Amino acid sequence: MFYPYNRHVLIRTLGEDTPTTESGILLPEDYIPKSAYEVVEYLRAADDCSMAKMISQPKRLIVQSSMIEEIQTGGETYKLILENHIVGYLRD
């Protein structure tokens, strides 16, 4: 089990489908436009993270998608983001 440190938050991406539009611009078939922000699921936060006490599981967060970090170790992939790249959360 992975435990984040130094104001990092462990997240899981939700893999929502990106809508496509007909624009008339030629792009590679595998091109998927990336939004500046992404909805992710909160899993765990570092103890020194100010939001660790405020968030209850599960919670959907809105984060800057370009700031998501991936760590691969022991055959597992973990996704992390620093707490200051979280812009909000969605209420259920």
Steps between C-alpha positions, in 0.01 A plus 500: 500500500632844403503788749575848361731753671587867460154646423422244228154350449451149363228497235333274244403634160142430401561460125197696387438503128603816318233628260612535140385760248523542124726800439638439155860500630702190416644330809652155559234236571639430848504870602291572809475863612591543867309740720694730731307350792394147590266339749678237714418292805675581828662197664742623770698811595833556671480579871640851442235576237260768630204337330563151645267569792235673286442234234298188565515204265396463226513851363530623144759774460563739214873522427735648242541204267852592385625483860404137566813294570526125437731277701559140396654264751461132582263446208259765630424847363412781742368842403579799718438871499627774730223651712546847348399362155156401629251770411185361663274202556159383384220445748299182472 
